[in-house]
Amino acid sequence: MDLENFALGLIETVGLVAAIEAADTAIKSSNVELIGYENSKGGTMVVKIKGDVGAVNAAIQSAFAAAQRVNKVLSTAIIPRPNAEIKDMIFTNDTVGVCLQDENKNPVAKDLKIQETELQDKVFDEKLLNNKKEEVTVLEEKPNKTEPLKQEKKEICNLCMDPKCSRKKGDVRISCIHYNEIKK
């Protein structure tokens, strides 16, 4: 990845939610590419983007405004045409999102990944078909078991406990037929 033709934009926020908001706004507002985000410890996150100098500048400004509405923004930086020697500082193992970009460069790994997912899909479909057959038999058995449970309990007055009383729990106490007896 050649960084000398691009600008690097960094925005450091407090919290992951603010970092995600900043990354989302930066990508939507300008023609920039998200490199990833990095946990800087202590609850701070750094979002890294790259693109043309003007696009990165606009993206960082809009990301700053959006992230500031969610939480604090500690700092922002724009580095036009960063030197190749700092490449290892930008693309670290701690940066989330870099692994996906490296995997796409290797066409053999990409083809293996596609074959693996296709195989998993076939296995999943077979399991799903087997589960559907089992579910049908289970569904036929359930109504027979639940019929005795359908008997409803009649609500009675929780003051007098008399089934003849029309008062139900939550009604005013005066509506209880035994209210005057209980009152004393």
N, C-alpha and C positions, 0 to 999 in steps of 0.2 A: 504494500500500500504506500503510494508516494504522497507524502504530506506536503512537499514543497510547492505543489500546485494548488493547494487549498489553504483555507484559514481554519484554525482550531478555536472553538468556542467552549468555554467552561462556565458553569454556573453552580455555585455551592449553596445548598439550602439546608434548612433544619427540617429533618423528617423526610420519609419516603413519599408521602402524599404530595408534598410540595415539589419534590423532584420529578415525580411522574407528571404533575401538572405542568411543570416547566418544560419537560421533554415533549409532551403532547403539543403544547402551544408553539414551541420552537419549530417543530416539524410541520405543523399546519400553517404557520405564518410565512415561512420562507422555503426556498428550495435548498434545504440542508439535509444532511444524512446523520442519523443518530449513531454515534460510535458505541455508546452504552452509558451506564452509570456505575459509580463506585461508592461503596460505603467508606466514609472517611473516619469512622469511629466517633463515638460521642453523640450519635444521633444526626450527624451531618452526612449529606449525600452530595456527590459531584456528578453533574450531568455533562457528558462530553458530546459535542456535535462538530461536524466538519462541513465545509462548503466554500462558496465564493466569499470574499471578504465582506461585500455589501450584504449578502444574504445572511451570513453568520451574525453580522452586526444587528440587522433587523430582528433576527430570530432571538438573539440574546436579550435585546430590549423588550420584546413582547413576552419572552419567558420570565424575565425579571418581574414585569408587572403582574403576570398571572400567578407566579409562585408567591409573590408578596401578599396576595389576597388570601392565600391558604396558610402560610406560615412565614417565618423570617428567611430572608435571602442574605447570606453572609458576604458573598463576593461574586463578582463576575469577571471574566477575562476573555479577551479576543487576541489571538496570536496569529497574525498574517504570515503565511509561509513558514511554519515552524521548521527548525533544523532537523535533519534526519536522525541526529544523535539522541534526540529526546523521544524518539518513537517508542522505546521500551518503557518510558515513563507514562506514555499515553495508553498504550495497549498492554496493560498488565493482566495478570491472571485474576486480579480482584475486580476488574472491570466486567460487569455483567453485560453480555451482548456481543463481546468480541469473539467468543468461541463459535457463535453461529456464522460469523463472517468468514472465519478461517476454514470452516467445514465446507462452505460453498465453493471455495477455491479449488478443492480437490474433487475432480469429477468422479473418480473411482469411489470415494467415500460417499458422494452424493447418490450414485447409482446403487450402492449397497444399502444405503438408508431407505431408498425408494422400494427396493426389493423386500427389505425387512418389514416395512410398513404394509406392503401388499400381502405378505404372508400372514402378518398379524391380523389384518382385516378378514382374510379367509377363515382363520381359526376362530375369530370373534363371531363371524356369521354362522359358522357351524354350531358353536356353543349356543348362540341365540336361538337357532332353530330347535336344538335339543331342549332348551329351557322352555320354549313355547309349548312343546308337546307336554312337558311335565306340568306346566301351569294350567293347561286345559283340564287335566285330570284332577288337579287340586281344586280348581274352581267348581267342579261338579260336586265335590265332597263337602265343601264349606256350607252351602245352604242347609244341608241336613243337620249339621252340628249347631247352627245358630238359631234354629227354630225355637228351642226351649228358652233361649235367652230373650226372646222378644216380649215376654210378659213385662208389662210396665207396672211400676210401683205407683200407687195412688198417693199423691201428696196429701199430707194431713197437717193440721194445725200444730205448730211446734210449741204452743203454750199449753193447750189442754190435752193434746194427743188423742182427741176424740175423732174417729173417722166420720161422724155425722156433722162435724163442724165444717162450714164452708170456707173458713179462713185458711189461707196458705202462707207459707213462710214468706215474709217480706210485706204482707198486708198490714194495715193498721191494727193495733191490738183491740180496738173497740169492736171490730167485726167478729171477734171470737164469741161464740155463744156462751162460753163460760167465763167471760171477762170479769163480770162482777164478783164471781166466786174467787177467782185467782187474784183479783185486785186487793183483797183483804189479807 
